């Protein structure tokens, strides 16, 4: 303890901020989830009522759970795989080409609200790019309401989310691949590694396990917290709640209805699901290269 006193001193500001802005809000949310709290009156203890209402009486929440799981199961793993595969392929290019391709693939995530271009592409009138081409080709005889018709809303939202997903995780994987020493592959060749797939499984992936874990956490968090982009595409109240997610349900009850106890119960459920997903992915990554 005395030998590490200086280290603890340097860590103290982070630990203090982490406790105040992360640990304390989580603990407070857990406590509030067992109360009725409307921001005006003092919280009233109601036990498990919020959770019972959530799973047995809130049909919209169950729709949100279904949509969120569908969205997360598709966008999370696909986005994660896309980030790694693109990073792996781009890492093989010449330095100047690699830098250009990295910027090209990372551009959508740093372009702010550029995803609104999809609103123009999938506009529901005859001037929408997709509708105009399909009408000219005679494939359809009237415009399709892409972002209003429940049949198309979720697939379009998933495509846009995947397009926007090459962000921080992609750069982290590029950095991880750049940090692997060429001598590791030379030693692997001497030990019997014969092709690139064996290099990937037995050398590259185990060496990048920490980067992969970070990328997994980012993908899980992004998939389960999706709300803003979805709302921008399909509106604040989508048709038949076709793209309504748990995060949107949480924001609705927290920021609009001010039922903070109920919103806290939703946040606790979401938090537990994300922690469980993270533990599952961690177990899977521990088996990489074995």
N, C-alpha and C positions, 0 to 999 in steps of 0.2 A: 504493500500500500504506500509506504513512504517513498520507495524507489520510483513509483509511478505518479508521484504527486504532481509533477509538472504536466504530465500527459492529462491527468484528470482536470487540471486547471484549464488547459486549452479546450478540453471537451465540454467544460461547464456551460459556456454560452449556448452551445448547440443543444445540450441536454435540457437546459432551462427552457429554450424556445420550443423544443420538441414536446416537452411536458405540457407547456401552457397551450400550444396551438394544435397539438395532435392528441396526446393522451387524455388531457382534461376534457376536450369536446366529446371524445368517444365515451368516456365514463358518464359525462353529463347527459348524452343522448340515451344511454342505457337507462339511466334513472328516470329521465323524462318520458321514456316510452311506456312507463307504468303509471303515467299520470294523465289527467286532462288539463291541458294548458293552452289558453287562447291568447297569450301575450298581455292580457288586461287584468286577469285575475291570478291570484297565487295558485300554483299547480296543486291539483287535487289527486290524491293517490287512488287509482282505480284498478290496480293489480294487472291481470292479464287481459283486461277488456279490449285494449287496442289490438292485441295480437289475435284474439278470437274474432273480432270484427274484421280484421285484415284478411283472414283466411276463410271465414265462414259467411261473411255478409257483404264483402266488397267485391262485386263481380268485375268491376273495372280493374281492380288490382290483379285479379287472376288473369285477365286478358293481358295486362302489362307484364306479368311474370312469363306468360307464354311467348309474347313478342320479344322480351329481353333475352330469354334463353335461346330462342331461334336466332336472334341477331348476334348474340355473343358466341354461340357455337359455330356459326359460319364465319363471322368477321374476325373473331379472335384468332383461331388457329390458321385460317387462310392468310390473314394479314401477317401473322408471325412467320409463316413459311415463306411468304412473298419477300418479307424484309431480309430473311437470311439468304434465300436463293439469289435475289438480286445483288446483295452485298457480296456473296461468294463469287458470282460471275464477274461482277465489276472489279473485284479485287485482282482478277487475273489480267486486267488490261494494263496498258502502258500508263505511267503516272499522269500525263496530261489528259489523256482520254478518260482515265479513271476519275480525275477531278471534275471534268465536264459532265460525265455521266452521273456522278454523285449529286452534283447540283441539279441536274435535269430531273432525277428521280425524287430528290428532296423538295423540289420547288413547290409542288401542290400543298405541302404542309406548312410552308412559310408564306403562302400567298394570301393569308387572311381569309376573307370571305369569297375567295375565287370560286368556291363550290356553287355559288349562286348561278354560275354559268349553266349549271344543270337545270335550273329553273327555266332558262330560255330553251334549252334542248328539249325538255319534256313539257313545254307549255301546252296546255290543253286546247288551245284554239288552232286555227288553220295556219297561223304564222309560226307556230312552234316548229323547230328544225326537224324533229323526228316525224311529227304529223304531216308536215308539208311534203317531205320525201315519200312517205308511205302513200299519201294521197296521189302524188304525181305518178307513182309507180302502179297505182290502181290496186294496191294491197288492201287498203281500207277505203270505205266509202264515206266515212265521217270521222272527225277528230276523236282521238282517244284521250280521256281525262286521266293522264298517267299518274298525276299526284293527288287525284281525288278518288279514283276507282280503287277499292281495296285489293283488287286482283293484282295491281301493278305497284302499289305503293311500297310495300316492304322490299321486293326485289330491287327497285330503283334505289331505295335508301341504302341497301347493302352494297350495291355497286359503287355508289358515291363514297361511302365510308371506306371501302377498300382502296379506292383511288386516292383518298386523303391519308391513308394509313402509313405511307412510307415517310415517317418522320424521325423522331428521336431514336426509335429502335433500329431503324435502318443505319443511322450514323454510328450507333454503338457497335453494331455488328461489323461495320467497315473498320472501326478502330480496333476491335478485337482481332480481326483477321490480319490487320497490319502489324499487330504486336506479336504474332507467332514467329519465332525464329526459324529461318530456313534450315538450320542445323537439325531441328527436330525431325523434319521430313527426311533428311539425309540419314539420320540414325534409324528412322523407321524403315527406310529402304534396305538398310543393312540387316534389320531384324525380320525382314520378310514381307513388308508392305508392298503389294504388287500393282495396285491401280488407284485411281483417284477416289473411288468410293471407299476403299479401305482406309485411305488417308483421312477422308472426311469422318468416318465412323470412329476409327481408333486413335486419331491424332487431333484433328481440327476441333471436333465437337467437345471431347473431354477437356481440351485446353481452354476452350471458350465457355466452360460451364457457368462461370459467374456472369459473363455477358448474356448468355442465354437466359439465365434466371432473371436478370434485370429486364430483358426484353419481354419475357413472359409476364412479369408483373405489370409492365406498361401496357401490354396488349389486353390483359385481363381487366385492368382498371379502365382503359379506354372503351372496351366493349360493354362493360356493365354500367358505365357512367354516361353512355351516349344519350344526349337529349337536345342540345342546342342545334346541331346540324339537322337533326331529324325534324325538329319543330320548324326550322327555317324552310325546309323542303315541303313538308306536308301540312304546315299550319299548326296553330296552338291546340286545336281540337280536331285531330284527323278523323276522316269518315269511319264510322263504326270502331273507332279506336284501333284502327288497323296497324298503326305504327307507334302506338302508345307504349312507352317503356316505364320501368319501375322508377327511373330517375325523374321522368316527367311527372309521374304520380306523386313522388316525393316533393318536387318543386310546387306542384299544384296545391297540396295540402299545407306546405310550409310557407310559401310566399304569397299565395292567393287567399286561401281560407284561414290561414293562421291557426290551424289546429296543430300546434307544435308537438304535443304528446303523440298524436297519431303519426305525424311526419317522422318523429324520432323512432317510432316502432318500425316504420318502413326503412329508415336508414340503418337500423340495427340488423334487420333481415338482409339487406343488401351487403352490409359489411361482413356478416357471417358467410354469405355465399362467396364473396370475393376471397376471404381468408381460406375457405375450403378449397376453392379452385386453385389458389396459390400453392396450397399444400399438396394437392394432387399433381400439379405440374412439377413441383420440386421432386416428388417421388419418381416421376417419369424421367426427369433430367438426370437423376442419380444413377439411372440404369444405362445412360448413354456411354457407349464405348466398352461396356462390360460383355 
